[in-house]
């Protein structure tokens, strides 16, 4: 019987061979090469995460913060580097979520 950790590492190696991972890595590299867009993306992601965290903790949504995030999203999505990065990130996250779902169903975890 193979060690489960060895299999996990094999899964990661396989994941890194997917087009989705390669597209994400390329988009991430391109994003990091443009400091302005990189900083804008980090700001957007940080504000989005803070908003989501507060909302999940049961805090009343701050409509000013939501408005700011929506405006930032409009700016981010209009930039080809940032938009490409977000699309590649979502495609990779979809695969990871699918893998997690397969594992969860196999061990009956919800």
Secondary structure, DSSP 8 states (H G I E B T S, - for coil): ---HHHHHHHHHHHHHTSHHHHHHHHHHHHHHT-HHHHHHHHHHHHHHHHHHHHHHTT----HHHHHHHHHHHHHHHHSHHHHHHHHHHHHHHHHHHHHHHHHHHHTT--
